[in-house]
């Protein structure tokens, strides 16, 4: 299936009660701790912020991630803005 920006895996995000997050189209987990998870998806870099975050399931072969915890925000970084020092660039410094 062709998507904007070329051929990529389908990407879905489901948040349930701000306690559970399921993401498909995950390519890599760059960094994680109990407050922040930084990952690469087929639609660009994503940052999950919250408290007591735990990765319950990760399958890079299938591109699936499940997170449990108190989810405060899910944001995407514009890859084109990566050189301008976006949120993701600040997190990875």
TAGI-V127206 format. One record per backbone hydrogen bond with DSSP energy under -0.5 kcal/mol. CO is the residue of the C=O (numbers start at 0). NH is the residue of the N-H. Records with the same first field share a line. If there is no record, write none. Layout:
# TAGI-V127206
CO = NH  NH
This chain:
# TAGI-V127206
0 = 7
2 = 5
5 = 2
11 = 23
13 = 21
14 = 16
15 = 18  19
17 = 70
18 = 68
19 = 15
20 = 66
21 = 13
22 = 64
23 = 11
24 = 41
27 = 29  39
30 = 37
33 = 52
34 = 49
35 = 32
36 = 38  47
37 = 29  30
38 = 45
39 = 26  27
40 = 43
43 = 40
44 = 76
45 = 38
46 = 48  74
47 = 36
48 = 71  72
50 = 69
53 = 55  67
56 = 65
58 = 62  63
62 = 24  25
63 = 58
64 = 22
65 = 55  56
66 = 20
67 = 53
68 = 70
69 = 50  71
72 = 48
74 = 46
76 = 78
77 = 80
78 = 81
80 = 83
81 = 84
85 = 89
86 = 90
87 = 91
89 = 92
